[in-house]
Amino acid sequence: MSEKPQTDSVAGLAPYPGSKGIPRWDLGELPDAPTFTWKNWIGMVGPGLLMGGLAIGGGEWLMGPIITAKFGGGLLWLALFSLLGQLIYNIEISRYALYTGEPIFTGKFRTLPGPMFWVGVYVLLDLGTLFPYVASASATPLVALVTGELPDPIKDEALLRNVAIGVLVVSMIPLVIGGKIYNGLKLLMAFKLFTILGFLFVVALLYSTRSTWSEIVAGFVQVGNVPVLKGEDLNGDGVLNEGEDWDGDGHLDVVEEKYAMDLDTDNDGKNDDWSDRNNDGKKDKFNDVDGDGIRDGSRTENVFAALLEGRFPAIDTTMIAFLCALVAISGGGGLGNSPISNYTRDQGWGMGAHVGAIPTFIGGHQYQLSHVGMVFEVNEESLPRWKRWYNHVRRDQLFVWFPACVFGVALPAMLSLQFLPRGFEVDNQWLASVMTADAIRDHVGDRWGYFFWFMTVFCGFLVLGFSVAPATDGFIRRWIDVFWTASGSMRKLDPKSIRYVYFGLLAAYTIWSAVILYISKPTTLLLIAGLFMNFAMGATMLHSLFVNSLLLPRELRPNWFSRLCLFLAAMFFFAVATISTWITVQEKFVNV
């Protein structure tokens, strides 16, 4: 790769690599990084805390329990792979922010062929963010907290939609009032993170078993496990032998036939519900051979072990979209991690100390944001400082963000594994966020049962409702930051005017999201978002690798190991997205 762009500067001016559609960086001095000690560790915590709180969201509280209730812990390796890839990505995009004081999104738009080309590309990649699944899913726990019982998803559907819209609107308050937006979000996520993890740790200590945690830990490392449809009579002798009772119900289960919808309730010519085939007063979605109310036949199998036996496992393709969503939104997902570089700047780390931050609309008059990033000269004095900043970022991501994400996956999975029967499926999308609450109450008993029910539902609301604001902020700021630098019209505005631009886009996004919430359901929104977000994650990883390998001085570029890890992570997300898309297309358009 040519080094010429790095020398495209004159004395007293910063380098000017990449597209000339964005102005040259300013030149300044890199401040020194703070010295880490155990006494000041709280003050050293940065974007990892905010993004760690945000990371406990739809993937962890919705997809994780849905999948572990049905298949056990054997598919958690997909979430761990996703988190490891995002860990490398988070550190690498912070690398760019430390050097330039700009977020990674702006760096991407500095690459050729120029800003307008990348606008079109990233508008498509960012479509998943336009489906506000966390706001939709947060309505059920909030209604339950107010009424003291779980809502009826059919009778109360209109109420749930209206509450979801209300949560969306109220969640915008921290983005409008307070001062520096980053500071408000950081406090919000700290409260959410410590409350949720604290409660789940109490549940784990008091009521979980060693076998549950053994299954969770094993699931994180059982690479190659896939969902399959397979009966329990593995040797074909018609007897339930040791090791064959996969769901622990004492029956030799078969793959129970799944019924298609056979009722047209709205007379539109399309079946949209199931009838009561056996006249027991319940809808029959499958042939319940053993009468336990749970469809049997779903389990996991290791694809590599099956290939060694000369066969390919019968993968349950109906679950691929759910697994795709688990991978997509565990951690941040999609372009949702990119604000880490924005928050690195707003925290004042590295060259972000010279650039400023985005203020709230009300109360943020003292803050402003420079239109152009600022870099430093790499020399014997600045390079040691740079290394200290880079280690500072790695420490924040490795010891704050990553553990928060891992526990954020493991603890909600513990709830479903411990308290729900194997193979459990939630009856209605609106109940996915509170699916374990009743089971925990019944397990704990009368004396403390309601408290644990309340806290489970409350944590469900914290997970989802408190994620709306930072998710919205992440979407808005990555686009505002780009145009604040790339647009000639924007660059004519006073640096303090950034809050007006931010508020305008925030209002437009809120209106759009309210419309989507009114017409769609939580899990539907989540699955749609997941499909887009895996493609986006793979693409943004490759582009960030290119940015850091081209725009940064040679001394500050990632080493070969970081580049390889980022490339492999991108391939993982592309593979998941491609497989999910292919199977969806086959089911929807080919096998009809």
TIKOLLO-42194 format. One record per residue (C-alpha): residue in one letter; chain; x, y, z. Coordinates in Angstrom, 2 decimals, always signed. Layout:
<nodes>
 res chain    east   north      up
   a     A       X       Y       Z
...
</nodes>
This chain:
<nodes>
 res chain    east   north      up
   m     A   +0.00   +0.00   +0.00
   s     A   +1.40   +3.38   -0.99
   e     A   +2.92   +5.59   +1.69
   k     A   +2.59   +8.72   -0.42
   p     A   -0.55  +10.04   +1.28
   q     A   +1.29  +10.15   +4.60
   t     A   +3.79  +12.67   +3.24
   d     A   +1.14  +14.87   +1.60
   s     A   +1.70  +17.73   +4.02
   v     A   +3.75  +20.84   +4.41
   a     A   +5.58  +22.27   +7.40
   g     A   +3.14  +23.18  +10.15
   l     A   +0.24  +21.30   +8.61
   a     A   -1.19  +17.90   +9.37
   p     A   -1.08  +15.03   +6.87
   y     A   -3.89  +14.94   +4.30
   p     A   -4.43  +11.32   +3.19
   g     A   -7.50   +9.92   +1.49
   s     A  -10.33  +11.88   -0.16
   k     A  -10.04  +15.64   -0.49
   g     A  -13.82  +15.84   -0.08
   i     A  -13.24  +16.23   +3.66
   p     A  -10.94  +18.98   +5.02
   r     A   -7.42  +18.41   +6.23
   w     A   -6.96  +17.59   +9.90
   d     A   -5.73  +20.27  +12.28
   l     A   -2.40  +19.73  +14.02
   g     A   -1.95  +19.72  +17.78
   e     A   -0.18  +18.06  +20.67
   l     A   -1.21  +14.72  +22.17
   p     A   -1.92  +15.08  +25.91
   d     A   -0.59  +12.45  +28.25
   a     A   -2.80   +9.54  +29.32
   p     A   -3.87   +9.24  +32.96
   t     A   -1.92   +6.82  +35.10
   f     A   -3.90   +3.78  +36.18
   t     A   -3.96   +2.81  +39.86
   w     A   -6.42   +0.71  +41.83
   k     A   -7.38   +3.80  +43.82
   n     A   -8.54   +5.77  +40.78
   w     A   -9.98   +2.94  +38.67
   i     A  -13.54   +4.34  +38.76
   g     A  -12.40   +7.59  +37.23
   m     A  -10.54   +5.67  +34.54
   v     A  -13.67   +3.90  +33.25
   g     A  -14.79   +5.26  +29.91
   p     A  -16.90   +4.20  +26.92
   g     A  -16.66   +0.54  +27.94
   l     A  -19.10   +1.17  +30.79
   l     A  -21.65   +2.97  +28.63
   m     A  -21.43   +0.45  +25.80
   g     A  -21.33   -2.46  +28.24
   g     A  -24.65   -1.27  +29.67
   l     A  -26.08   -0.86  +26.20
   a     A  -24.80   -4.30  +25.21
   i     A  -27.23   -6.00  +27.62
   g     A  -30.17   -5.58  +25.31
   g     A  -32.24   -7.49  +22.80
   g     A  -29.64  -10.14  +22.04
   e     A  -29.01  -10.96  +25.68
   w     A  -32.49  -10.59  +27.19
   l     A  -34.64  -11.67  +24.22
   m     A  -32.72  -13.95  +21.86
   g     A  -30.49  -15.58  +24.47
   p     A  -33.31  -16.89  +26.70
   i     A  -35.49  -17.81  +23.70
   i     A  -32.71  -19.97  +22.27
   t     A  -31.41  -21.45  +25.53
   a     A  -34.92  -22.34  +26.70
   k     A  -35.43  -24.33  +23.52
   f     A  -31.95  -25.74  +22.90
   g     A  -30.06  -25.41  +26.16
   g     A  -26.69  -23.70  +26.39
   g     A  -25.09  -25.47  +23.44
   l     A  -25.46  -22.56  +21.00
   l     A  -23.89  -19.85  +23.18
   w     A  -20.59  -20.22  +21.31
   l     A  -22.14  -18.10  +18.56
   a     A  -22.63  -15.23  +21.01
   l     A  -19.07  -15.59  +22.32
   f     A  -17.62  -15.52  +18.80
   s     A  -19.63  -12.39  +18.13
   l     A  -18.35  -10.70  +21.30
   l     A  -14.71  -11.60  +20.63
   g     A  -14.94  -10.12  +17.14
   q     A  -16.54   -6.97  +18.49
   l     A  -13.86   -6.65  +21.17
   i     A  -11.14   -6.42  +18.53
   y     A  -13.29   -4.03  +16.48
   n     A  -13.97   -1.73  +19.44
   i     A  -10.27   -1.38  +20.19
   e     A   -9.39   -0.74  +16.57
   i     A  -11.95   +1.99  +15.98
   s     A  -10.81   +3.66  +19.21
   r     A   -7.29   +3.59  +17.76
   y     A   -8.47   +5.93  +15.00
   a     A  -10.29   +8.23  +17.45
   l     A   -7.23   +8.53  +19.70
   y     A   -5.09   +9.74  +16.79
   t     A   -7.56  +12.05  +15.05
   g     A  -10.19  +13.10  +17.59
   e     A  -12.72  +11.92  +14.99
   p     A  -15.08   +8.93  +15.16
   i     A  -14.39   +6.00  +12.86
   f     A  -17.41   +6.84  +10.70
   t     A  -15.75  +10.09   +9.64
   g     A  -12.55   +8.18   +8.89
   k     A  -14.45   +5.83   +6.60
   f     A  -15.83   +8.75   +4.65
   r     A  -12.28  +10.08   +4.23
   t     A  -11.38   +7.04   +2.10
   l     A  -11.78   +7.01   -1.67
   p     A  -13.91   +7.34   -3.71
   g     A  -15.22   +9.96   -1.30
   p     A  -18.02  +10.92   +1.09
   m     A  -21.00  +10.76   -1.28
   f     A  -20.22   +7.17   -2.28
   w     A  -20.03   +6.03   +1.32
   v     A  -23.28   +7.80   +2.20
   g     A  -25.14   +5.43   -0.13
   v     A  -23.31   +2.34   +1.16
   y     A  -23.85   +3.05   +4.85
   v     A  -27.48   +4.12   +4.48
   l     A  -28.14   +0.55   +3.29
   l     A  -25.98   -1.01   +6.00
   d     A  -27.69   +1.04   +8.70
   l     A  -31.24   +0.01   +7.83
   g     A  -31.34   -2.42  +10.76
   t     A  -31.26   +0.52  +13.19
   l     A  -34.53   +1.82  +11.76
   f     A  -36.43   -1.05  +13.40
   p     A  -36.72   -0.11  +17.13
   y     A  -37.14   -3.60  +18.57
   v     A  -35.95   -2.69  +22.09
   a     A  -38.61   +0.00  +22.51
   s     A  -41.25   -2.41  +21.29
   a     A  -40.17   -5.20  +23.64
   s     A  -39.96   -2.85  +26.65
   a     A  -43.71   -2.26  +26.70
   t     A  -44.61   -5.64  +28.22
   p     A  -42.46   -5.39  +31.37
   l     A  -43.54   -1.79  +31.95
   v     A  -47.24   -2.68  +31.77
   a     A  -46.59   -5.66  +34.06
   l     A  -44.84   -3.45  +36.62
   v     A  -47.79   -1.06  +36.74
   t     A  -50.57   -3.68  +36.83
   g     A  -48.77   -6.36  +38.86
   e     A  -49.41   -9.07  +36.29
   l     A  -48.36   -9.97  +32.77
   p     A  -50.57   -8.37  +30.11
   d     A  -52.69  -10.40  +27.71
   p     A  -50.82   -9.99  +24.41
   i     A  -54.03  -10.28  +22.37
   k     A  -56.48   -8.20  +24.39
   d     A  -53.85   -5.63  +25.38
   e     A  -51.99   -5.36  +22.08
   a     A  -53.18   -1.79  +21.42
   l     A  -52.09   -0.81  +24.92
   l     A  -48.68   -2.42  +24.42
   r     A  -48.11   -0.54  +21.18
   n     A  -49.04   +2.79  +22.77
   v     A  -46.82   +2.12  +25.80
   a     A  -43.92   +1.26  +23.47
   i     A  -44.35   +4.62  +21.76
   g     A  -44.47   +6.30  +25.17
   v     A  -41.22   +4.60  +26.23
   l     A  -39.62   +5.80  +23.00
   v     A  -40.61   +9.42  +23.57
   v     A  -39.65   +9.51  +27.28
   s     A  -36.31   +7.86  +26.48
   m     A  -35.35  +10.89  +24.40
   i     A  -35.25  +13.18  +27.47
   p     A  -31.59  +12.39  +28.41
   l     A  -30.62  +13.28  +24.84
   v     A  -32.28  +16.70  +25.07
   i     A  -31.57  +17.96  +28.61
   g     A  -28.49  +17.97  +30.80
   g     A  -25.27  +19.20  +29.20
   k     A  -22.91  +16.75  +27.50
   i     A  -25.01  +13.85  +26.13
   y     A  -22.25  +11.34  +26.80
   n     A  -22.19  +12.06  +30.54
   g     A  -25.93  +11.53  +30.93
   l     A  -25.88   +8.26  +29.03
   k     A  -22.90   +6.99  +31.02
   l     A  -24.75   +7.49  +34.32
   l     A  -27.88   +5.86  +32.89
   m     A  -25.97   +2.79  +31.72
   a     A  -24.03   +2.48  +34.98
   f     A  -27.29   +2.27  +36.93
   k     A  -28.71   -0.25  +34.48
   l     A  -25.59   -2.42  +34.43
   f     A  -25.09   -2.69  +38.19
   t     A  -28.80   -3.20  +38.96
   i     A  -29.31   -5.99  +36.41
   l     A  -26.07   -7.86  +37.00
   g     A  -26.43   -7.46  +40.75
   f     A  -29.92   -8.99  +40.79
   l     A  -29.00  -11.81  +38.43
   f     A  -25.95  -12.66  +40.51
   v     A  -28.22  -12.94  +43.57
   v     A  -30.56  -15.27  +41.67
   a     A  -27.60  -17.31  +40.44
   l     A  -26.13  -17.68  +43.95
   l     A  -29.42  -18.58  +45.63
   y     A  -31.23  -20.72  +43.09
   s     A  -29.07  -21.87  +40.18
   t     A  -27.38  -25.27  +40.14
   r     A  -23.91  -26.42  +39.20
   s     A  -25.30  -28.31  +36.20
   t     A  -26.86  -25.11  +34.84
   w     A  -23.55  -23.25  +34.95
   s     A  -21.67  -26.25  +33.58
   e     A  -24.00  -26.20  +30.59
   i     A  -23.53  -22.46  +30.08
   v     A  -19.72  -22.62  +30.29
   a     A  -19.66  -25.64  +27.98
   g     A  -21.99  -23.89  +25.55
   f     A  -19.55  -21.02  +25.13
   v     A  -16.85  -23.41  +23.86
   q     A  -18.86  -26.06  +21.99
   v     A  -17.92  -24.65  +18.60
   g     A  -19.89  -26.18  +15.77
   n     A  -23.10  -26.97  +17.66
   v     A  -26.17  -26.37  +15.50
   p     A  -29.94  -26.71  +16.11
   v     A  -31.39  -29.95  +14.73
   l     A  -34.68  -31.86  +14.64
   k     A  -33.96  -35.32  +16.01
   g     A  -35.74  -37.85  +18.22
   e     A  -34.19  -39.17  +21.43
   d     A  -33.98  -42.84  +20.42
   l     A  -30.41  -42.54  +19.20
   n     A  -29.71  -46.29  +18.88
   g     A  -33.16  -47.24  +17.59
   d     A  -33.97  -49.82  +20.29
   g     A  -37.23  -48.18  +21.36
   v     A  -36.02  -47.77  +24.96
   l     A  -35.03  -44.60  +26.81
   n     A  -31.38  -45.34  +27.57
   e     A  -28.92  -43.37  +29.65
   g     A  -27.88  -40.19  +27.86
   e     A  -30.91  -40.16  +25.52
   d     A  -33.30  -38.07  +27.67
   w     A  -32.15  -34.75  +26.22
   d     A  -34.90  -32.63  +27.80
   g     A  -35.06  -34.55  +31.10
   d     A  -38.81  -35.25  +30.93
   g     A  -38.55  -39.04  +31.34
   h     A  -40.11  -39.77  +27.94
   l     A  -38.53  -41.20  +24.80
   d     A  -39.42  -38.22  +22.63
   v     A  -39.95  -38.20  +18.87
   v     A  -39.92  -35.24  +16.49
   e     A  -43.45  -33.95  +16.90
   e     A  -45.08  -32.73  +13.70
   k     A  -45.55  -28.98  +13.42
   y     A  -48.95  -27.91  +12.07
   a     A  -49.49  -25.12   +9.59
   m     A  -52.03  -22.41  +10.36
   d     A  -55.51  -23.59   +9.36
   l     A  -57.83  -20.76  +10.41
   d     A  -58.59  -17.52   +8.57
   t     A  -59.74  -15.31  +11.45
   d     A  -60.02  -12.07   +9.46
   n     A  -61.47  -13.59   +6.27
   d     A  -58.72  -12.20   +4.06
   g     A  -58.10  -15.49   +2.26
   k     A  -54.93  -16.28   +4.28
   n     A  -54.71  -18.56   +7.29
   d     A  -53.43  -16.67  +10.33
   d     A  -54.19  -18.91  +13.34
   w     A  -54.37  -22.52  +14.55
   s     A  -57.52  -24.50  +15.31
   d     A  -58.24  -26.75  +18.32
   r     A  -57.74  -30.12  +16.62
   n     A  -58.15  -32.32  +19.70
   n     A  -60.93  -30.30  +21.36
   d     A  -59.00  -29.60  +24.57
   g     A  -59.70  -25.86  +24.49
   k     A  -56.21  -24.93  +23.27
   k     A  -54.79  -24.09  +19.88
   d     A  -52.83  -26.97  +18.39
   k     A  -49.62  -25.75  +16.79
   f     A  -48.06  -29.24  +16.73
   n     A  -48.91  -32.88  +17.34
   d     A  -48.31  -33.15  +21.11
   v     A  -47.61  -36.90  +21.27
   d     A  -46.72  -37.00  +24.98
   g     A  -49.18  -34.29  +26.03
   d     A  -46.65  -32.08  +27.83
   g     A  -47.49  -28.91  +25.88
   i     A  -43.95  -28.60  +24.52
   r     A  -42.97  -29.54  +20.99
   d     A  -40.32  -32.27  +21.18
   g     A  -37.53  -32.98  +18.72
   s     A  -35.45  -29.80  +18.97
   r     A  -31.91  -30.32  +20.22
   t     A  -28.32  -29.50  +19.29
   e     A  -25.71  -31.54  +17.48
   n     A  -22.10  -30.81  +16.63
   v     A  -21.64  -30.47  +12.91
   f     A  -17.97  -31.50  +13.02
   a     A  -18.73  -34.69  +14.96
   a     A  -21.46  -35.55  +12.48
   l     A  -19.13  -35.02   +9.51
   l     A  -16.58  -37.37  +11.08
   e     A  -19.33  -39.99  +11.12
   g     A  -19.90  -39.44   +7.40
   r     A  -23.19  -37.54   +7.60
   f     A  -24.52  -34.00   +7.80
   p     A  -26.90  -33.07  +10.65
   a     A  -30.54  -32.27   +9.90
   i     A  -30.33  -28.58  +10.78
   d     A  -33.53  -26.95  +11.98
   t     A  -33.63  -24.12   +9.45
   t     A  -36.60  -22.45  +11.16
   m     A  -34.21  -21.32  +13.93
   i     A  -31.53  -19.84  +11.68
   a     A  -33.10  -16.37  +11.74
   f     A  -33.10  -16.43  +15.57
   l     A  -29.45  -17.51  +15.66
   c     A  -28.61  -14.78  +13.16
   a     A  -30.29  -12.25  +15.46
   l     A  -28.38  -13.62  +18.49
   v     A  -25.07  -13.11  +16.68
   a     A  -26.10   -9.71  +15.33
   i     A  -27.16   -8.05  +18.57
   s     A  -25.03   -9.74  +21.23
   g     A  -22.81   -6.92  +22.43
   g     A  -23.56   -4.01  +20.13
   g     A  -24.01   -5.46  +16.69
   g     A  -24.33   -3.93  +13.24
   l     A  -23.08   -0.37  +13.26
   g     A  -24.09   -0.13  +16.91
   n     A  -20.49   -0.44  +18.12
   s     A  -19.20   +2.48  +16.07
   p     A  -20.26   +5.09  +18.69
   i     A  -17.49   +3.74  +20.92
   s     A  -15.13   +5.88  +18.85
   n     A  -17.49   +8.86  +19.27
   y     A  -17.59   +8.35  +23.01
   t     A  -13.80   +7.96  +23.13
   r     A  -13.67  +11.46  +21.69
   d     A  -16.41  +12.82  +23.98
   q     A  -14.61  +11.32  +26.99
   g     A  -11.67  +13.53  +26.02
   w     A   -9.28  +10.65  +25.46
   g     A   -6.33  +11.09  +23.14
   m     A   -6.81  +13.91  +20.64
   g     A  -10.47  +14.04  +21.62
   a     A   -9.37  +16.44  +24.34
   h     A   -8.95  +19.14  +21.64
   v     A  -12.11  +18.52  +19.63
   g     A  -15.09  +18.88  +21.96
   a     A  -18.35  +16.94  +22.29
   i     A  -22.00  +16.96  +21.26
   p     A  -24.13  +18.87  +23.83
   t     A  -27.79  +18.42  +24.72
   f     A  -30.38  +20.81  +23.26
   i     A  -31.14  +22.26  +26.70
   g     A  -28.34  +22.94  +29.17
   g     A  -25.43  +22.28  +26.83
   h     A  -24.41  +25.81  +25.90
   q     A  -20.89  +25.38  +27.31
   y     A  -20.08  +22.56  +24.88
   q     A  -19.23  +22.68  +21.20
   l     A  -17.79  +20.36  +18.56
   s     A  -15.02  +21.19  +16.12
   h     A  -15.82  +20.57  +12.47
   v     A  -12.47  +18.87  +11.81
   g     A  -10.40  +16.38  +13.75
   m     A   -6.92  +17.08  +15.11
   v     A   -3.85  +14.84  +14.85
   f     A   -0.37  +14.94  +16.36
   e     A   +3.13  +14.55  +15.00
   v     A   +4.53  +11.09  +15.66
   n     A   +7.94  +11.47  +17.27
   e     A   +9.98  +10.23  +20.22
   e     A   +7.96  +12.35  +22.63
   s     A   +4.42  +11.58  +21.40
   l     A   +4.82   +7.86  +20.63
   p     A   +5.13   +6.74  +24.31
   r     A   +2.08   +8.86  +25.12
   w     A   +0.18   +7.22  +22.29
   k     A   +1.03   +3.75  +23.57
   r     A   -0.24   +4.67  +27.02
   w     A   -3.53   +5.89  +25.52
   y     A   -3.88   +2.74  +23.45
   n     A   -3.31   +0.56  +26.52
   h     A   -5.86   +2.71  +28.35
   v     A   -8.49   +1.93  +25.68
   r     A   -7.64   -1.78  +25.64
   r     A   -8.00   -1.94  +29.43
   d     A  -11.40   -0.26  +29.27
   q     A  -12.67   -2.66  +26.61
   l     A  -11.09   -5.84  +27.95
   f     A  -11.92   -5.41  +31.64
   v     A  -15.18   -3.45  +31.49
   w     A  -16.99   -3.93  +28.17
   f     A  -16.15   -7.56  +27.47
   p     A  -16.96   -8.99  +30.94
   a     A  -20.20   -6.99  +31.00
   c     A  -21.18   -8.53  +27.68
   v     A  -20.24  -12.10  +28.65
   f     A  -22.16  -11.91  +31.94
   g     A  -24.93  -10.15  +30.05
   v     A  -25.30  -13.26  +27.88
   a     A  -24.70  -15.88  +30.57
   l     A  -26.98  -14.59  +33.34
   p     A  -30.22  -14.19  +31.32
   a     A  -29.47  -17.61  +29.79
   m     A  -29.20  -18.94  +33.33
   l     A  -32.78  -17.79  +34.00
   s     A  -34.26  -19.79  +31.14
   l     A  -32.07  -22.87  +31.69
   q     A  -32.79  -22.98  +35.41
   f     A  -36.48  -22.12  +35.55
   l     A  -38.05  -23.11  +32.20
   p     A  -38.57  -26.66  +30.87
   r     A  -36.27  -27.68  +28.01
   g     A  -37.94  -26.98  +24.68
   f     A  -40.09  -24.11  +26.04
   e     A  -41.38  -21.64  +23.46
   v     A  -42.96  -18.31  +24.31
   d     A  -46.60  -18.19  +23.17
   n     A  -46.61  -14.61  +21.95
   q     A  -43.91  -12.16  +20.79
   w     A  -45.03   -9.56  +23.33
   l     A  -44.17  -11.92  +26.22
   a     A  -40.57  -12.68  +25.19
   s     A  -39.10  -10.00  +27.48
   v     A  -40.77  -11.45  +30.62
   m     A  -40.86  -15.16  +29.75
   t     A  -39.03  -16.27  +32.92
   a     A  -40.80  -14.05  +35.49
   d     A  -43.69  -16.37  +36.40
   a     A  -41.41  -19.41  +36.48
   i     A  -39.05  -17.71  +38.98
   r     A  -41.97  -16.68  +41.20
   d     A  -43.35  -20.23  +41.25
   h     A  -39.90  -21.67  +42.04
   v     A  -39.11  -19.26  +44.88
   g     A  -42.50  -19.64  +46.57
   d     A  -45.06  -17.40  +48.26
   r     A  -42.85  -15.52  +50.71
   w     A  -40.33  -14.01  +48.28
   g     A  -41.84  -15.08  +44.99
   y     A  -43.46  -11.75  +44.13
   f     A  -40.26   -9.83  +44.90
   f     A  -38.27  -11.97  +42.49
   w     A  -41.09  -11.72  +39.92
   f     A  -41.07   -7.94  +40.25
   m     A  -37.28   -7.68  +39.98
   t     A  -37.17   -9.97  +36.94
   v     A  -39.77   -7.84  +35.19
   f     A  -38.04   -4.63  +36.35
   c     A  -34.71   -5.86  +34.98
   g     A  -36.47   -6.69  +31.72
   f     A  -37.60   -3.10  +31.51
   l     A  -34.14   -1.76  +32.40
   v     A  -32.52   -3.97  +29.77
   l     A  -34.85   -2.83  +27.03
   g     A  -36.25   +0.55  +28.02
   f     A  -32.88   +1.96  +29.09
   s     A  -31.33   +0.84  +25.80
   v     A  -33.55   +3.04  +23.68
   a     A  -31.73   +6.33  +24.36
   p     A  -28.13   +5.17  +23.74
   a     A  -29.17   +3.14  +20.70
   t     A  -30.89   +6.20  +19.26
   d     A  -27.97   +8.43  +20.15
   g     A  -25.54   +6.04  +18.47
   f     A  -27.50   +6.11  +15.23
   i     A  -27.88   +9.88  +15.19
   r     A  -24.37  +10.84  +16.20
   r     A  -22.60   +8.63  +13.67
   w     A  -24.43  +10.42  +10.86
   i     A  -24.24  +13.91  +12.35
   d     A  -20.50  +13.57  +12.99
   v     A  -19.92  +12.64   +9.35
   f     A  -21.90  +15.51   +7.85
   w     A  -20.59  +17.96  +10.46
   t     A  -17.17  +17.39   +8.90
   a     A  -17.95  +16.38   +5.30
   s     A  -20.69  +18.86   +4.38
   g     A  -19.62  +22.32   +3.26
   s     A  -22.93  +23.77   +4.46
   m     A  -22.52  +22.24   +7.90
   r     A  -18.95  +23.51   +8.22
   k     A  -20.26  +27.08   +7.88
   l     A  -22.27  +26.66  +11.08
   d     A  -21.00  +27.82  +14.45
   p     A  -19.49  +24.86  +16.39
   k     A  -22.07  +25.45  +19.13
   s     A  -24.90  +24.89  +16.62
   i     A  -24.31  +21.14  +16.62
   r     A  -27.04  +20.75  +19.25
   y     A  -29.69  +22.16  +16.87
   v     A  -28.70  +19.73  +14.13
   y     A  -28.71  +16.86  +16.60
   f     A  -32.17  +17.77  +17.94
   g     A  -33.64  +18.04  +14.43
   l     A  -32.49  +14.57  +13.43
   l     A  -33.56  +13.21  +16.82
   a     A  -37.11  +14.50  +16.27
   a     A  -37.29  +12.95  +12.79
   y     A  -35.99   +9.60  +14.03
   t     A  -38.49   +9.58  +16.91
   i     A  -41.43  +10.15  +14.57
   w     A  -40.26   +7.39  +12.23
   s     A  -39.75   +4.94  +15.08
   a     A  -43.19   +5.69  +16.50
   v     A  -44.79   +4.77  +13.19
   i     A  -42.86   +1.48  +13.02
   l     A  -43.78   +0.63  +16.61
   y     A  -47.45   +1.15  +15.81
   i     A  -47.48   -1.40  +13.00
   s     A  -44.98   -4.13  +14.02
   k     A  -44.28   -6.61  +16.84
   p     A  -41.06   -6.97  +18.92
   t     A  -39.60  -10.24  +17.66
   t     A  -40.47   -9.42  +14.06
   l     A  -38.56   -6.15  +14.33
   l     A  -35.63   -7.92  +15.97
   l     A  -35.33  -10.57  +13.24
   i     A  -35.49   -7.96  +10.48
   a     A  -32.83   -5.86  +12.23
   g     A  -30.60   -8.89  +12.78
   l     A  -30.54   -9.74   +9.09
   f     A  -29.21   -6.28   +8.17
   m     A  -26.89   -5.95  +11.16
   n     A  -24.68   -8.97  +10.46
   f     A  -23.91   -7.73   +6.96
   a     A  -23.25   -4.27   +8.43
   m     A  -20.91   -5.67  +11.08
   g     A  -18.81   -7.55   +8.55
   a     A  -18.60   -4.56   +6.23
   t     A  -17.72   -2.03   +8.91
   m     A  -14.95   -4.30  +10.24
   l     A  -13.29   -4.57   +6.85
   h     A  -13.65   -0.86   +6.17
   s     A  -12.22   +0.05   +9.58
   l     A   -9.26   -2.23   +8.91
   f     A   -8.69   -0.38   +5.64
   v     A   -8.98   +3.03   +7.34
   n     A   -6.42   +2.22  +10.02
   s     A   -4.05   +0.67   +7.48
   l     A   -4.17   +3.69   +5.16
   l     A   -4.92   +6.89   +7.05
   l     A   -2.85   +6.35  +10.18
   p     A   +0.95   +6.84  +10.32
   r     A   +2.87   +3.59  +10.03
   e     A   +3.89   +3.64  +13.70
   l     A   +0.24   +3.77  +14.85
   r     A   -1.24   +1.13  +12.55
   p     A   -2.52   -2.22  +13.84
   n     A   -0.08   -5.12  +13.85
   w     A   -0.54   -8.25  +11.78
   f     A   -2.33  -10.12  +14.59
   s     A   -4.96   -7.40  +15.07
   r     A   -5.49   -7.21  +11.32
   l     A   -5.92  -10.97  +11.02
   c     A   -8.37  -11.11  +13.93
   l     A  -10.45   -8.27  +12.53
   f     A  -10.51   -9.89   +9.08
   l     A  -11.57  -13.29  +10.46
   a     A  -14.27  -11.64  +12.58
   a     A  -15.64   -9.90   +9.49
   m     A  -15.76  -13.22   +7.64
   f     A  -17.67  -14.76  +10.55
   f     A  -20.39  -12.09  +10.42
   f     A  -20.60  -12.28   +6.63
   a     A  -20.96  -16.07   +6.82
   v     A  -23.79  -15.90   +9.38
   a     A  -25.61  -13.22   +7.38
   t     A  -25.20  -15.07   +4.07
   i     A  -26.42  -18.41   +5.45
   s     A  -29.42  -16.78   +7.11
   t     A  -30.33  -14.84   +3.98
   w     A  -29.98  -17.89   +1.75
   i     A  -32.20  -20.05   +3.95
   t     A  -34.79  -17.27   +4.27
   v     A  -34.92  -16.83   +0.51
   q     A  -35.26  -20.59   +0.01
   e     A  -38.13  -20.84   +2.48
   k     A  -40.00  -17.71   +1.39
   f     A  -39.60  -17.77   -2.38
   v     A  -38.30  -21.14   -3.57
   n     A  -39.97  -23.80   -1.40
   v     A  -43.49  -22.41   -1.69
</nodes>
